[in-house]
Structures are given as C-alpha cells and as structure tokens.
Amino acid sequence: MRASLKITSQMLLLDLGEVRRLVTQDGPRLARFVAVIQEKRVGCNRPGGRNWSSRLMRAGVPPAETLLYTLPGDPLDFEHEGSCLRLPGLRLYLDGLPELVETPYYAWVEP
C-alpha cells in the first residue's frame, strides 16, 4: 500500500491510494481517504450533513470515499512513528491490527 499525507491549514488528509477496508472503533468501513478536522465535538463520521461535505469537496476530496474524524485539538499536532499516525485521541495504523489500541478513536487498514 502506498499512502500519502496532505496537510492544509484546516485539515490533515491521509490518502490510502485506493478504497480500503478500515476497522474503526465503530466497526468496519470502506474508505480511500481519512480526514481529520478540528471541531469541538469528537467523533468519527461519514460526511453527509453539516458543512463537512462542502469542506471536503473544496479540498478536492470525494465525501463518499472519506472517513472523517473530528477532534477538538489541532489536527496538525501529530506524530508519525513507523506505520502509525498519532493525533491527540486518535491513532491511524497503516499496517493492520496493532498489538495495543492506545486511544478511544482509531482505525487500522486491513491487509
């Protein structure tokens, strides 16, 4: 898998290169993109309501292929360690099931 990371002033966007099966805290989802946007309410969403769809489309991201996380902290405050992307309250594991899930919100890419 060849993933790429795009960072803008309002969003962190992980492009998985193709639609992949992700396992999240809410169960399995299909997505090509994982977006993280700053919002007061923490959550994992499928874009559709509010202004998320328009924000994603303005960034050139198809909402139907996007798994969206909203976090109260700055999405640009992240660390990349090996195949794990660490954000406050969220972990994205690119190489499949981790040994230990460290946060209440997470997603891993199934091989």
N, C-alpha and C positions, 0 to 999 in steps of 0.2 A: 504494500500500500504506500502510496506517495501522497502525503498530506502536506498542505501549505497553510501558513498562518498569515492573516491580513489584519493589520491593526489600524484603526482610524481613531479620530478623537472621541467618537461616541460608541465604538463597538470593537469587540475582539471577535474575529471570524476565523474559524477553522474549516478549511475545505478538505474533505476526505478524498476528493478526486472522482468519486463515483458514489452512487447511493449505496449505503452500507447498513447492515443491521447493527443497531446500538442497543445495549442493555442499560437502562436507566433505573433510577430509584422507583419509577412508576411502571416499569416493565419494558418490554422490547419496543423499539421504534425503528422506522426506516428513515434515513436522512443522509444527505450528502454534506450538508453544512451544519455546524454547531456555532451559534451566535451567542455572545454574552453582552447584554446591555445593562446599563445602570438604571435601576428602578428601586423605589422604596420597598416594594414587596418582593420577597424572594420567591422564585418559582421556576418551574420547568413548563414550557408552553409550546403548543403548536400555534404558530401565528395565524391569526384569523380576525380577532377582534382588536379593539383599541387602535392604536396607531402603529402597532408593530409591523403589520404587513407593508404599510407605506414606507416606513423607515428602512425595511429590508429591500424593497424594490428600488428605492433611491440609491441604495448601495450596490445595486446590480445583483441581488441575491433572490432567487425564487423562494417565496414563502412556503410553498408546498413541499420543498425539499429541505426545510430547515427545522432543526430542533433549537428552540430559543430558551436560554436561561436568563432570568433577571436577577440581579444581585444589588444589594444596597451600596456595596463598596465600588470602588473604581475598577472596571474590568481591565484596565491597563496595568493594574497592580497584580502581575502574575509572575510565575517562575516556570521554567521549562527544565525538567530533570529527566534525562533519558527519554522514555516514551510517555511521560506523564506531564500534563499541563496542570499546574496548581494555581488556583484562584481562591480567594477567601470564601470558604464554604462550598467549594466545587472542585472536583477532580475529574479530569478527562484522561482516560487510559487508552492509549492508541494500540497497544499490543495485546489486548484481550483482558481477561479476568485477572485482577490484581490479587496478591496474597491477602491484602487487607484493604478494605474500603475505609478511607480516613474521614470522610465528610458525609453529611446527610444528603447532599446532592452530588450525583456522579453519573458518568456514562463511560462505558467501555465498548470498544469496537470488537465485534465477534470476528474471529478469523475465518 
